[in-house]
Amino acid sequence: MSNLNNKIKSYYKIFGFKETIKKIIRYIIFKSKVDKKGIYHFSCSEKKHIIFEDNLNKVNKKKYNKKICIVILNYNNKNVIFKCINSLIKYKGNYEYEIVVVDNGSTDGSYEIIKKKYKNIKLYRNSKNGCSSGRNLGYSKTRKEYILFLDSDQYALSKDWIDSFLRVAEYKDDNFGAIGWTAGWFNKKGYAFHTVDNFEFRYMPPGAMARSDIGYLGGGGMFIKKAVLEEIKGFDVKYDPTSYEDTDVSLKVRNAGKELYYCPYLDVFHDAHQTTSIIFEKDKNLVNENANYFVKKWKQKNGKLLKYKK
């Protein structure tokens, strides 16, 4: 008990009261599913959606070498975009991926600095500030087979940072649509509600690598085939500048008969909300407007896809 108390104290010191309470709740949920022998129990309906690490082979890097394009969006993020690009260059060796940066009309000088400093990446200027239009522009400019979307406040951490995604993609090659390291479910009305981070132990049993019974994927850290993006006609620009565009494209993938996979092991660090907070401060109603458009659209198109919920 004293060891647990010490952990709680140190977690509180680093992350504060709110995150500490969330951590305690997650721990209680986890312990409730572990028996006296230390075995984690989850339902049969849950199990059929799980991909276990034992089922996966090592990554065949030759299959993906020079076939991946990293698309990064930037909007007035001079303080973080260079750390993102530098990390991708540092850990490029194992994959030899292409790097595409789409600037969404920055006015902080970041576009000019990127253009001057980085000669071996592709840089494009979007005519407006938009996640959907920016990502569409980015993937349209590459001939690579696979696209990995990142935000400018996400940084690669190791030389094998994409391996977990590639292992899942290869294992589920036939119906693979997209993989993400953030995901969530919908509430009864069809709105994006719970994120999987709120169910740390409930959603991913020990030994599991990925699961498919999630509602949607986050756009920053989404890995997807370019052919799938072309089939579904990319992101819906009506969500510009941001909010619900990644939720929408997730349902477009599933509506095309492809599957979504949640895998939290992409080796990146996210300096959260460095990007979207700038936009949301200017438009407080943006989330509600896009959410209502999303629910209305998908209730008409395929309401069954809104029933992925916890």
N, C-alpha and C positions, 0 to 999 in steps of 0.2 A: 504493500500500500504506500509506503514511504517513497518507493521508486516512482510510482504513478504520480504521487503528489509533486515530486520534483520535476517530472516531465510537464505537468500542468503549469507549474510556476514558470518554467523556462519558456514554454510556449506562449504564456500570457505576456511575458517580458518582451518577446520578439514581435508577436502579432497582435496583441491587444485582447480586450475582453470578448468582442463579438466572434472573432475567429476561434478563440479558445472554446467558447460554448459550442460552436459548430463541431469542433473536433471531438468534444466529449460526447455529443449526441451520436456522431458517427461511430465512435468506439462502442457505445451501448448497443447500437443496432447490430454491429458486428458480433459482439459477445453473445447476443441473444440467439445467434444462429450457429454457435460453436458448442459442440457437446463436450462431455467430460474428458474425452480422448483427444480433444483439440481438433476435431474434424468439422469443417464448415459445411453446412447443409443449405441447399437451395432447391427450388421446386423443379419438377420435370419439365414444365412449360418453359422455365427459365433456361434449363440446361440445353435444350435443342437450339438455342440461339447463340451458344457460347463456342468460340474457337479456342481450344487449349494449345498451349505452347508445344506440348508433346506432339501435336499433329503437324507442326510446321517444320519445314526443312530450312537449312541455311540459305541465305540469299544468294542467288546466282547473279552476281553483280554485272557479269558480261551481258546479261539479258537487258539490263537497264542502263548500261554505260552509254552516255551521250544521247539518251532518249528522254531525259527529264528536263523540263523547263520550270524554273522557280519564278513566279510572278509576284512582285511586291508592289503594294500601293503606298504612295507617300502623299501626305497633305500637311504642310507646315510642321514637319517632324524633324527639324534639323538636329535636335538634341538626341535622337535615337536612330535615325535611318542609317547613319554611317556605321554604327555598331552592328546593325543588321547585315549590311552589305559585307563588311569586313569579316564577319563570322562565316558567311556563305563562301567567300573566297578562301578563307583559311581551311575549311573542311570540304573543299570541292573535290579533292583528289580521288576519292573512292567512287565517285559518280560521274565526274566530268559533265555536270549539268550546265545548262544555259541559264543566265540570269537576266531577267527583264524587269525593269523598274518603270512603273507608270505613275507619273506625277499628276495629281488632281488639281493643278492650278495653284501650287504653293506660292506664297508671297514672302517667305522668310529667307529666301536665298538658297534653299536646299537644292532646288532644281539646277541652278547654275553651278553649284559646287560639285554635284554629282556628275554633270556633263564635263566639267574640267578635270576632275580627279580620277574617274573610272573610265578607261578607254575600252575595256574588254567586256563591258556589259551593254545591253541594249536599253536605251532610255527613250521614253515616249511621253508626250504631253497630252493629257486628256483635255478636251474643250470645256469640261465642267468638273465640279467636285462630286464624284459618285463612285461608290463601291461597285455597283453593277456595271456601269459603263466602263469604269477603269479596268475591271477584271476581263470584261469582254474584249477590250482593246488589247490587253496584255496577251491573252491566249491566242488571239487572232494573228499575232505577229510572230508566232513560232511554228516550226514544222515538227517539233518534238512530239512524241507519242503520249507522254504523260505530263500533266500540269500539277504543280504544287503551289497553291496560293498561300502567301504569307503576308502579314501586316508588317509595317515598318518598325514596330516595337517588339518583334520576335527575333530571337537570336539562336543560331545553331550552336550546340554545345560539345559535339564530339565528331570524330571522323566517320562514324557509322550512324549518324543522327537520323537517317531515313530508313534504316534497315527494318525496323518493326513494321512499318507500313508496307514495305515491299514483300515481306514474308506473308502477310495476310493477303495482299493482292494476288500473289502467285498461287496461294492455296485455293483461293476462290476466284480463279481467273475467268471461269465461264460466266458467272453472273455478277462479277465485280463492277460496281458503279462508282462508288467513292468511299474514301476512308477519311475520318477526321479524328483529331485528338480532343476536341470538345464537342459535346452533343447534348441533347435534351429531349423532353417529352412535352406533350400538350395537355392542357386542362380540359374539362368537359365541354367547354365552348369552342375548343379548337385553337386557343392561343398558346404560343410558346410559354411554358410555365416552369417546370422543374429542369434544372441542368443536372447532368450526372454527377457533378461535383458535390451535390447535396446528398448523394447516396454512395459515399466512397466505398463502403464494404458491401453494400447490398447489390450493387450492379456488377461488380467484377470479382468473382471468387478467386482464391489463390490458384495459381497455375494457368489462369485464363489470359489470353492474349487480346481477344477482341470479342465484341458481341454485336448482334444485328437488330435486336428488338428495341431500337431507339427511334425517336420521332424525326429528328433532324440533326444535321451537323453544323458546326460553326465554320464560317468561311476562311478565317485565318488559321491555316494549318489543314486545309482540305486538299487531299490528293485524289486526282480524277483523270480518267483517260480523255484526251482531247476529242476523240471520236464520240464519246458520250456527250460532251459539251456541245459539239456540233449538232448531234441528233436532237438534243432538247432545246437548241437555239440559245444556249448560254443563260446569262442572268437577266432577269426582268428589270429594265431600267426605270420602271415606274417606282421602284423602291429607292432610287437615288434621292438624297446623298447616301443614306445608309439606314439600316434596321429592317430585318426580316428578309433581306435579299438572299442570305445563305439558307434560311429556313425554306424559302420558296424553291430554290434550286435543288435542295434535298428532295423535296416532293416531286419535282420534275424528273429527277433521276429514278426514283422509285416508280413513278407513273409510267416510265418507259420500260419497266420490267427488270430494272437493275436493282441491286441491293446496296444498302448503306451499312458501313461497318464503323463502329466506335473502337478506337485503339488509343489509350492514353499514353503510349510509350514513345511518341515522337520526341526525340531528344532536343527540345528547344526550351528556351526561357521566354516567358511572356511578361513584358513590363506593362501590365494591364491598363487599358483605357487611356493610353497616351494618344491614341488616334481618335476614337469616337467621342470622347468627352468634349473636345473642341467643338464638334458639330452639335451635340445635344445641348450645349450651353446656349447656342444661338436659336435653336428651335425646340422648345419644350414639348410641342405637340407631335413631333415627328414619329415617335414610337407608336403612339395610339393610332395615328392616321394609317401608317403602314400595316399595323396589326389588323385593323379592321378591313383593309383592302385584301390582305392575305387570306383571312378567314372567309370572306365573301367569295373570293376567287376559287378557293379549293372546295368549298361546299358545293359550288356549282360544277366544278370540274371532276372531282373524285373525293367525296367526303370521307370515304373509308380511310384515307391516308391520314386523317386528323385524329385517329383513334389510338395512336401509339402513345400510351400514357402510363404513368406509374401511380 
